[in-house]
């Protein structure tokens, strides 16, 4: 395997995809840190809004590798990690290279500036996947260049840009993704399909999304709750897309506190929301194809069921794939 700059950036991109859908309203970002002899020191990703950015977590891990100072591993607050690194780095980062999928931030918000930290630690070489289009956080590259950091841009810009597509979409308007689980024979009916790990990930996504869209027939047949109980999270508002408005109010989703449930025959409601998740099968797939930005499929290594996507006709570009416990997780864009 060729070990070059693209390889290390690719590691950062893949790590960030593991947390796609979980970082709203922040982007999914990955960071790799490499030593002067091209040894891998850290691969980290931003995991949740309010938690340390990918660069901070990677610098924390790399610092421990370089110094064996385990005290830093006890720190979880971004500001505490920043301050500890500033006080104790002793120029241990001077010959390392940092690879970030997104331009390190320049502003001080819920977390301190990553670009400022990089400059203060004496890092001389930073590879950037894509520039930050967010005006508030952008211009980290200029800050680093002014402090004599050698800033380079990856040749994997398309992959880095695909990674932050959700962030760009919900900053501009709204981000819509379609999630489904299916068996190897493309069926989506009759009972639980995906693994416990996959379901926990979906619940974590529900915890940060604003609106969940589901079809009326699915509600009547499956009688779902559509909450985030597996991660002790909040339940999103629900839009039931249905021509008929009569539903058994004993269906659990109607009794979840602190949520709105709408029963409507159009998608006009989405204009009031930013981060929108659609769950369904073939009919919902067809009804929403004009508004979906990215698709997420959990493919279970089982067969059975009766119906689902067996008659669907569509092509996809795979953006990222990973195994979640028993299931294969696929993030995709639909080919036009």
Secondary structure, DSSP 8 states (H G I E B T S, - for coil): ---SHHHHHHHHHHHHHTTTTTSTTS---EEEEE-TTS-EEEEEE--STTS--HHHHHHHHHHHHHH--GGGGG--SHHHHHHHHHHH-TTTTTT-EEEEEE----S-SSS--HHHHHHHTT--EEEEEE----TTT--HHHHHHHTT-EEEE-S-HHHHHHHTHHHHHHHHS-EEEEEEEE-TTSB--SS--S-HHHHHHHHHHHHH-SEEEEEHHHHHHH----S-GGGT----EEEEE-S-----TTSGGGG-SS--EEEESSSGGGGG-SEEEEE--HHHHHHTTTT-SEEEEEE-S----S-BSTT----EEEEEEEEETTEEEEEEEE--
